[in-house]
Amino acid sequence: MLKEYAARYRTELVESVVPFWLKYSLDGDHGGYFTCLDREGAIYDTTKYVWLHGRAAWTFSKLYNEVERRQEWLDAAGSILDFVRRYGRDPEGRFYFSLTREGRPAFYQRKPYSGTFVAIGCIDAVSRTVP
């Protein structure tokens, strides 16, 4: 029974969930990743949360490293980390909580929350890191 559930969940993840996020969340114009999407994939808020970028980079890297070596998953992780590397930190190296679509600071939180998730996102990243 557990093997059936595992196969079902894997199929749903690989054939439905991940393709949805690849299709609708990646920002081809400015880089990074949209997280505020409705069920049809329409963006309802263009704020880019740095901590969610870290989680997304980790997810795509983990998929690439442990499920299947799909180039689109590696590219997604790299694109997300590149956006964070370019725009995610203030001049002192602290991570912003959120950014505008273009990468300008939107909100700064005086806690290491965002930086922690970016660091976790880099753990499984393949060939790209946030310096």
N, C-alpha and C positions, 0 to 999 in steps of 0.2 A: 504494500500500500504506500509506504513512504517513497519508494522509487517512482511510483506513478505520480505522486505529488511533485517530487523533485523535477521530473521530466516536464510536467505541466507548467510549473513555475519558470523553469528555464526557457521553455518555448515562449511563454507570455513575455518574459523579460527581453529576450533576444529578438523576437519577431514583432512585438507591439510597443512595449514601453520605451526601450532604447531608441528604436527608429523614430518614434514621436518626438523625443527630445532632440535628436540629431536634426530632424527636419525643421522644427519650429523654434528651438531655443538659441541656436548659435547665431551670433550677429555677424553676418558677412561683411557689413559695412564698417563697423568700428571695432570688431573683435569682442571677445567675451561671450557672455551667456545670459540670456533672459530667463528669469524664473517665474515671472508673473504671467502665466498663460492660462487661458480658459480651456475647456475640454476639447475645443476644436483647434487649438493651437494659436489663437489670436492673442497678441500681446496686449494686456490691459494696463501695464505699468512698465516703463523702460528703466526703472532704477535697477542698478546692478549691485547685488550684495556680495561683497568680497568674500565673506565666509562661505556663501553658497558656491562661489567659484572654486574655493578649495575643495569642497565636498564633491563638486562635479568633476574636477580634475582627478580626484582620487577614484571616483566611480569609473570613469572612462579608462583610466590607467589600470585599475584592478580588472576590469573586463578584458582589456588587451592582454594583460599578463597571465590571467588565470582561466579565462573562458575560451577566448579565441584571438589570435593575432590579426585582428581586422584593422587595416590601415585607417579607416574612418574613425575608429575609437582612439587610436593613438593621435591622429590629427586633432580631434576634438580636445583631448587633454592638453596637447601642446598649445593650441590656440587660446584656451582658457588661461593657462599659466602665463603665456606671453602677454595677455591683456593685464593680468595682475602685476606682472613684472614691470610693465610700462607705466601703469597708472595707480596701482593699489596702495602705494606708500607715500607718506609725507617726507619732507626733506631729512627728517631725523630717522627714517626707516620704520616708523610705526605704520601699521596698516589702517586704512580707513575702514569704516563699517560698510559704507555704500558709496557708489559712484553714479554719475549720470551716464547716459548711453554712450557718450563720447569719451568717458573716462575722467571727467572732472570730479573732484570731491563733492559728495552730496551730504555725508554725515560722518562725523568722527566720534568714536566711542573710546573713552579712556580705559579700556579693558583689552586684554590680549585675545579676545574672542576671535576676531577675524584672522589674526596672525596664526593662531593655533590651527585653524582649519586649513589655511594655506600650507602650513608646514606638513600637516597630515596629507594634504593633496600631493605634496612633492615626494612623499615616501615611496609610492608606487609609480611615480612618473618615470617614463622611459625616455631617455636621451634629452630631456629638457628639465631645467631646474630654475627656480627663482633664486637669483644670487643673494 
